[in-house]
Amino acid sequence: MTDLYTIAVLLFPWFSLLVLMGLAKILIKWARTLHVGAFAFGAIIQMLLPDPYAERTIKIVQEAKKEVKEKEDEQQSQL
């Protein structure tokens, strides 16, 4: 019984990897035909593999929005 458990524990990561690869293959095929599939694939990948630079990306986006807002304010004040 312990041998069966040991084998199951050793094979579980490989089985999980195969399942994720199959799911990715299905979602990629889906994404090529439907835009909704591309969105679903991106959302699932983002949940499984989050962005390690999320904070930096958020700061860059905030700074870009701030610059655009400042330019718009300058243009409005010139009118």
N, CA, C and O atoms as a GROMACS GRO file, in nm:
protein
  316
    1MET      N    1   0.083  -0.120   0.000
    1MET     CA    2   0.000   0.000   0.000
    1MET      C    3   0.087   0.126   0.000
    1MET      O    4   0.055   0.223  -0.068
    2THR      N    5   0.196   0.124   0.076
    2THR     CA    6   0.282   0.243   0.078
    2THR      C    7   0.354   0.262  -0.054
    2THR      O    8   0.383   0.375  -0.093
    3ASP      N    9   0.382   0.151  -0.125
    3ASP     CA   10   0.444   0.163  -0.257
    3ASP      C   11   0.350   0.233  -0.355
    3ASP      O   12   0.392   0.315  -0.436
    4LEU      N   13   0.224   0.199  -0.348
    4LEU     CA   14   0.124   0.262  -0.435
    4LEU      C   15   0.112   0.411  -0.404
    4LEU      O   16   0.102   0.493  -0.495
    5TYR      N   17   0.115   0.446  -0.277
    5TYR     CA   18   0.108   0.586  -0.235
    5TYR      C   19   0.232   0.661  -0.284
    5TYR      O   20   0.220   0.773  -0.333
    6THR      N   21   0.348   0.602  -0.271
    6THR     CA   22   0.473   0.665  -0.315
    6THR      C   23   0.470   0.689  -0.466
    6THR      O   24   0.510   0.796  -0.513
    7ILE      N   25   0.424   0.592  -0.540
    7ILE     CA   26   0.414   0.607  -0.685
    7ILE      C   27   0.316   0.718  -0.721
    7ILE      O   28   0.342   0.798  -0.810
    8ALA      N   29   0.204   0.723  -0.651
    8ALA     CA   30   0.104   0.826  -0.676
    8ALA      C   31   0.161   0.965  -0.648
    8ALA      O   32   0.138   1.059  -0.724
    9VAL      N   33   0.236   0.978  -0.539
    9VAL     CA   34   0.296   1.107  -0.503
    9VAL      C   35   0.400   1.149  -0.607
    9VAL      O   36   0.410   1.267  -0.640
   10LEU      N   37   0.475   1.054  -0.658
   10LEU     CA   38   0.576   1.086  -0.758
   10LEU      C   39   0.516   1.121  -0.894
   10LEU      O   40   0.571   1.204  -0.967
   11LEU      N   41   0.404   1.060  -0.928
   11LEU     CA   42   0.343   1.084  -1.058
   11LEU      C   43   0.248   1.203  -1.061
   11LEU      O   44   0.217   1.254  -1.168
   12PHE      N   45   0.201   1.248  -0.945
   12PHE     CA   46   0.103   1.357  -0.940
   12PHE      C   47   0.152   1.485  -1.008
   12PHE      O   48   0.077   1.543  -1.086
   13PRO      N   49   0.276   1.532  -0.982
   13PRO     CA   50   0.321   1.655  -1.052
   13PRO      C   51   0.324   1.639  -1.204
   13PRO      O   52   0.288   1.732  -1.276
   14TRP      N   53   0.365   1.523  -1.252
   14TRP     CA   54   0.370   1.500  -1.396
   14TRP      C   55   0.229   1.494  -1.455
   14TRP      O   56   0.204   1.546  -1.563
   15PHE      N   57   0.139   1.430  -1.384
   15PHE     CA   58   0.000   1.424  -1.430
   15PHE      C   59  -0.061   1.564  -1.434
   15PHE      O   60  -0.131   1.599  -1.528
   16SER      N   61  -0.033   1.643  -1.331
   16SER     CA   62  -0.083   1.781  -1.326
   16SER      C   63  -0.028   1.862  -1.443
   16SER      O   64  -0.100   1.940  -1.505
   17LEU      N   65   0.100   1.843  -1.472
   17LEU     CA   66   0.161   1.914  -1.584
   17LEU      C   67   0.095   1.875  -1.716
   17LEU      O   68   0.068   1.961  -1.799
   18LEU      N   69   0.069   1.747  -1.734
   18LEU     CA   70   0.003   1.702  -1.857
   18LEU      C   71  -0.137   1.759  -1.869
   18LEU      O   72  -0.180   1.797  -1.978
   19VAL      N   73  -0.209   1.766  -1.758
   19VAL     CA   74  -0.344   1.823  -1.760
   19VAL      C   75  -0.339   1.971  -1.796
   19VAL      O   76  -0.419   2.018  -1.876
   20LEU      N   77  -0.244   2.045  -1.738
   20LEU     CA   78  -0.231   2.188  -1.769
   20LEU      C   79  -0.189   2.209  -1.915
   20LEU      O   80  -0.235   2.304  -1.980
   21MET      N   81  -0.103   2.122  -1.965
   21MET     CA   82  -0.063   2.133  -2.106
   21MET      C   83  -0.182   2.106  -2.198
   21MET      O   84  -0.198   2.174  -2.299
   22GLY      N   85  -0.262   2.008  -2.164
   22GLY     CA   86  -0.382   1.979  -2.244
   22GLY      C   87  -0.480   2.094  -2.240
   22GLY      O   88  -0.537   2.131  -2.342
   23LEU      N   89  -0.499   2.151  -2.122
   23LEU     CA   90  -0.588   2.267  -2.108
   23LEU      C   91  -0.536   2.385  -2.189
   23LEU      O   92  -0.613   2.454  -2.256
   24ALA      N   93  -0.405   2.408  -2.184
   24ALA     CA   94  -0.346   2.518  -2.261
   24ALA      C   95  -0.365   2.494  -2.410
   24ALA      O   96  -0.395   2.588  -2.485
   25LYS      N   97  -0.348   2.371  -2.454
   25LYS     CA   98  -0.366   2.340  -2.596
   25LYS      C   99  -0.510   2.368  -2.640
   25LYS      O  100  -0.533   2.425  -2.747
   26ILE      N  101  -0.604   2.327  -2.559
   26ILE     CA  102  -0.746   2.351  -2.590
   26ILE      C  103  -0.775   2.501  -2.593
   26ILE      O  104  -0.841   2.549  -2.685
   27LEU      N  105  -0.725   2.575  -2.493
   27LEU     CA  106  -0.752   2.718  -2.486
   27LEU      C  107  -0.684   2.795  -2.598
   27LEU      O  108  -0.739   2.893  -2.648
   28ILE      N  109  -0.564   2.751  -2.639
   28ILE     CA  110  -0.496   2.818  -2.750
   28ILE      C  111  -0.575   2.796  -2.879
   28ILE      O  112  -0.592   2.888  -2.958
   29LYS      N  113  -0.622   2.674  -2.900
   29LYS     CA  114  -0.704   2.645  -3.018
   29LYS      C  115  -0.831   2.730  -3.015
   29LYS      O  116  -0.872   2.783  -3.118
   30TRP      N  117  -0.891   2.741  -2.899
   30TRP     CA  118  -1.011   2.820  -2.879
   30TRP      C  119  -0.982   2.968  -2.906
   30TRP      O  120  -1.063   3.039  -2.967
   31ALA      N  121  -0.865   3.014  -2.858
   31ALA     CA  122  -0.830   3.156  -2.872
   31ALA      C  123  -0.807   3.193  -3.018
   31ALA      O  124  -0.831   3.308  -3.057
   32ARG      N  125  -0.762   3.099  -3.098
   32ARG     CA  126  -0.739   3.129  -3.239
   32ARG      C  127  -0.869   3.150  -3.315
   32ARG      O  128  -0.872   3.221  -3.416
   33THR      N  129  -0.975   3.089  -3.268
   33THR     CA  130  -1.102   3.102  -3.339
   33THR      C  131  -1.195   3.206  -3.276
   33THR      O  132  -1.274   3.268  -3.346
   34LEU      N  133  -1.185   3.225  -3.146
   34LEU     CA  134  -1.274   3.319  -3.076
   34LEU      C  135  -1.193   3.417  -2.993
   34LEU      O  136  -1.094   3.379  -2.929
   35HIS      N  137  -1.236   3.543  -2.993
   35HIS     CA  138  -1.169   3.640  -2.908
   35HIS      C  139  -1.200   3.616  -2.761
   35HIS      O  140  -1.118   3.648  -2.675
   36VAL      N  141  -1.315   3.560  -2.733
   36VAL     CA  142  -1.351   3.527  -2.595
   36VAL      C  143  -1.256   3.419  -2.543
   36VAL      O  144  -1.219   3.420  -2.425
   37GLY      N  145  -1.216   3.329  -2.629
   37GLY     CA  146  -1.120   3.226  -2.591
   37GLY      C  147  -0.986   3.286  -2.555
   37GLY      O  148  -0.921   3.240  -2.460
   38ALA      N  149  -0.944   3.387  -2.629
   38ALA     CA  150  -0.818   3.453  -2.598
   38ALA      C  151  -0.825   3.522  -2.463
   38ALA      O  152  -0.730   3.518  -2.385
   39PHE      N  153  -0.937   3.584  -2.436
   39PHE     CA  154  -0.954   3.650  -2.307
   39PHE      C  155  -0.952   3.548  -2.193
   39PHE      O  156  -0.889   3.570  -2.090
   40ALA      N  157  -1.022   3.436  -2.212
   40ALA     CA  158  -1.026   3.331  -2.109
   40ALA      C  159  -0.887   3.274  -2.087
   40ALA      O  160  -0.846   3.251  -1.973
   41PHE      N  161  -0.813   3.249  -2.196
   41PHE     CA  162  -0.678   3.195  -2.183
   41PHE      C  163  -0.588   3.292  -2.106
   41PHE      O  164  -0.514   3.251  -2.018
   42GLY      N  165  -0.596   3.418  -2.140
   42GLY     CA  166  -0.515   3.518  -2.070
   42GLY      C  167  -0.549   3.529  -1.923
   42GLY      O  168  -0.460   3.543  -1.839
   43ALA      N  169  -0.678   3.522  -1.891
   43ALA     CA  170  -0.720   3.531  -1.751
   43ALA      C  171  -0.672   3.411  -1.671
   43ALA      O  172  -0.628   3.424  -1.557
   44ILE      N  173  -0.682   3.293  -1.731
   44ILE     CA  174  -0.638   3.172  -1.661
   44ILE      C  175  -0.486   3.174  -1.641
   44ILE      O  176  -0.438   3.140  -1.533
   45ILE      N  177  -0.412   3.212  -1.743
   45ILE     CA  178  -0.267   3.219  -1.731
   45ILE      C  179  -0.228   3.323  -1.626
   45ILE      O  180  -0.136   3.301  -1.548
   46GLN      N  181  -0.298   3.435  -1.623
   46GLN     CA  182  -0.268   3.538  -1.524
   46GLN      C  183  -0.294   3.488  -1.382
   46GLN      O  184  -0.221   3.523  -1.289
   47MET      N  185  -0.398   3.405  -1.365
   47MET     CA  186  -0.424   3.350  -1.232
   47MET      C  187  -0.317   3.250  -1.192
   47MET      O  188  -0.276   3.245  -1.076
   48LEU      N  189  -0.272   3.169  -1.288
   48LEU     CA  190  -0.174   3.066  -1.257
   48LEU      C  191  -0.033   3.122  -1.246
   48LEU      O  192   0.045   3.079  -1.161
   49LEU      N  193   0.000   3.218  -1.330
   49LEU     CA  194   0.134   3.277  -1.334
   49LEU      C  195   0.123   3.428  -1.320
   49LEU      O  196   0.130   3.500  -1.420
   50PRO      N  197   0.108   3.478  -1.198
   50PRO     CA  198   0.090   3.623  -1.181
   50PRO      C  199   0.215   3.701  -1.222
   50PRO      O  200   0.326   3.647  -1.222
   51ASP      N  201   0.196   3.826  -1.255
   51ASP     CA  202   0.304   3.914  -1.298
   51ASP      C  203   0.396   3.944  -1.180
   51ASP      O  204   0.350   3.999  -1.080
   52PRO      N  205   0.524   3.908  -1.188
   52PRO     CA  206   0.614   3.935  -1.076
   52PRO      C  207   0.643   4.084  -1.060
   52PRO      O  208   0.687   4.128  -0.953
   53TYR      N  209   0.617   4.162  -1.163
   53TYR     CA  210   0.643   4.305  -1.157
   53TYR      C  211   0.512   4.383  -1.152
   53TYR      O  212   0.503   4.491  -1.211
   54ALA      N  213   0.413   4.330  -1.085
   54ALA     CA  214   0.281   4.393  -1.083
   54ALA      C  215   0.286   4.534  -1.025
   54ALA      O  216   0.225   4.626  -1.081
   55GLU      N  217   0.358   4.553  -0.916
   55GLU     CA  218   0.364   4.686  -0.855
   55GLU      C  219   0.431   4.786  -0.948
   55GLU      O  220   0.385   4.900  -0.961
   56ARG      N  221   0.538   4.744  -1.014
   56ARG     CA  222   0.608   4.833  -1.106
   56ARG      C  223   0.518   4.868  -1.224
   56ARG      O  224   0.516   4.982  -1.270
   57THR      N  225   0.446   4.770  -1.274
   57THR     CA  226   0.356   4.793  -1.387
   57THR      C  227   0.245   4.890  -1.348
   57THR      O  228   0.210   4.979  -1.426
   58ILE      N  229   0.189   4.875  -1.228
   58ILE     CA  230   0.084   4.965  -1.180
   58ILE      C  231   0.137   5.107  -1.170
   58ILE      O  232   0.069   5.202  -1.210
   59LYS      N  233   0.260   5.125  -1.118
   59LYS     CA  234   0.318   5.258  -1.106
   59LYS      C  235   0.340   5.322  -1.243
   59LYS      O  236   0.315   5.441  -1.260
   60ILE      N  237   0.385   5.244  -1.339
   60ILE     CA  238   0.408   5.296  -1.474
   60ILE      C  239   0.277   5.343  -1.535
   60ILE      O  240   0.271   5.450  -1.597
   61VAL      N  241   0.171   5.264  -1.519
   61VAL     CA  242   0.040   5.300  -1.574
   61VAL      C  243  -0.013   5.426  -1.505
   61VAL      O  244  -0.067   5.514  -1.572
   62GLN      N  245   0.003   5.435  -1.373
   62GLN     CA  246  -0.044   5.553  -1.300
   62GLN      C  247   0.030   5.678  -1.346
   62GLN      O  248  -0.031   5.784  -1.362
   63GLU      N  249   0.163   5.667  -1.365
   63GLU     CA  250   0.240   5.782  -1.411
   63GLU      C  251   0.199   5.824  -1.551
   63GLU      O  252   0.190   5.944  -1.581
   64ALA      N  253   0.173   5.728  -1.637
   64ALA     CA  254   0.130   5.760  -1.774
   64ALA      C  255  -0.005   5.832  -1.773
   64ALA      O  256  -0.025   5.929  -1.846
   65LYS      N  257  -0.097   5.782  -1.689
   65LYS     CA  258  -0.228   5.847  -1.680
   65LYS      C  259  -0.214   5.988  -1.624
   65LYS      O  260  -0.284   6.080  -1.668
   66LYS      N  261  -0.124   6.006  -1.528
   66LYS     CA  262  -0.104   6.137  -1.468
   66LYS      C  263  -0.049   6.235  -1.572
   66LYS      O  264  -0.092   6.350  -1.576
   67GLU      N  265   0.045   6.190  -1.656
   67GLU     CA  266   0.100   6.275  -1.759
   67GLU      C  267  -0.007   6.316  -1.861
   67GLU      O  268  -0.012   6.431  -1.904
   68VAL      N  269  -0.090   6.222  -1.899
   68VAL     CA  270  -0.197   6.252  -1.995
   68VAL      C  271  -0.294   6.352  -1.935
   68VAL      O  272  -0.339   6.444  -2.003
   69LYS      N  273  -0.326   6.334  -1.808
   69LYS     CA  274  -0.420   6.426  -1.742
   69LYS      C  275  -0.360   6.566  -1.733
   69LYS      O  276  -0.430   6.665  -1.753
   70GLU      N  277  -0.230   6.575  -1.701
   70GLU     CA  278  -0.165   6.705  -1.694
   70GLU      C  279  -0.165   6.775  -1.829
   70GLU      O  280  -0.188   6.896  -1.836
   71LYS      N  281  -0.140   6.700  -1.936
   71LYS     CA  282  -0.141   6.759  -2.070
   71LYS      C  283  -0.281   6.808  -2.106
   71LYS      O  284  -0.296   6.915  -2.165
   72GLU      N  285  -0.382   6.732  -2.070
   72GLU     CA  286  -0.520   6.773  -2.098
   72GLU      C  287  -0.555   6.899  -2.019
   72GLU      O  288  -0.621   6.988  -2.072
   73ASP      N  289  -0.511   6.907  -1.894
   73ASP     CA  290  -0.537   7.025  -1.812
   73ASP      C  291  -0.467   7.149  -1.871
   73ASP      O  292  -0.524   7.258  -1.870
   74GLU      N  293  -0.344   7.131  -1.920
   74GLU     CA  294  -0.274   7.242  -1.981
   74GLU      C  295  -0.344   7.292  -2.107
   74GLU      O  296  -0.355   7.412  -2.130
   75GLN      N  297  -0.392   7.196  -2.188
   75GLN     CA  298  -0.463   7.234  -2.309
   75GLN      C  299  -0.592   7.308  -2.278
   75GLN      O  300  -0.628   7.403  -2.347
   76GLN      N  301  -0.663   7.264  -2.175
   76GLN     CA  302  -0.789   7.329  -2.136
   76GLN      C  303  -0.762   7.468  -2.079
   76GLN      O  304  -0.840   7.561  -2.102
   77SER      N  305  -0.653   7.483  -2.004
   77SER     CA  306  -0.624   7.614  -1.947
   77SER      C  307  -0.579   7.715  -2.053
   77SER      O  308  -0.596   7.835  -2.035
   78GLN      N  309  -0.522   7.667  -2.164
   78GLN     CA  310  -0.479   7.756  -2.272
   78GLN      C  311  -0.597   7.806  -2.352
   78GLN      O  312  -0.589   7.911  -2.415
   79LEU      N  313  -0.707   7.730  -2.352
   79LEU     CA  314  -0.825   7.772  -2.427
   79LEU      C  315  -0.895   7.876  -2.350
   79LEU      O  316  -0.998   7.927  -2.394
   0.00000   0.00000   0.00000
